Amino acid sequence: MNHFDRLGLPTQFELAGTEIERQYLQRSRAVHPDFFQSGGNVEQRASLDASSALNESYAVLKDPFKRADYLLGLLGGPGAAELKQMPTAFLEEMLELRMEIDDVREQPDSPVFAAMEDQLQKRQAGLLSQIATHFAAIDSPHTKTSIRQLLNAGKYMQGLLRDLYAD
């Protein structure tokens, strides 16, 4: 059973966060270990296993980048280890942004910090939008490769945001 099936969701990238959470909460009530404390060891173990699997599914599907990565794998697309390349121009831009972040990070209350944060978040949202567009038209190995490259770029953006907030 895959993560989408476990939460009773369609196997697609575009999913509402509220629906993911609703399905998770509904299913977690049915398998939560607290409801099986009076059961035997087999029942308790099954409940723990089901709850753990449900938690993992929720963690993957609620994060759009993790969801895209997981879905791409289900569809036979390349994994992160198989395709690491990114355009040189993108990598050069990321290097420049990283240097800017080093300067800005020390001024968390400044307008420059807020502008950098906004720029990175918009860039990340743009990548998610491109990923959604590609999933909507997923019909060729080239599209799957493009999604992988966008996911690789998304990981860079997440790293830059993490660096921006680091102390």
Secondary structure as GFF3:
##gff-version 3
##sequence-region A 1 167
A	DSSP	alpha_helix	3	6	.	.	.	ID=ss1
A	DSSP	alpha_helix	17	31	.	.	.	ID=ss2
A	DSSP	three_ten_helix	33	36	.	.	.	ID=ss3
A	DSSP	alpha_helix	41	62	.	.	.	ID=ss4
A	DSSP	alpha_helix	64	74	.	.	.	ID=ss5
A	DSSP	alpha_helix	88	104	.	.	.	ID=ss6
A	DSSP	alpha_helix	111	136	.	.	.	ID=ss7
A	DSSP	alpha_helix	141	165	.	.	.	ID=ss8
###
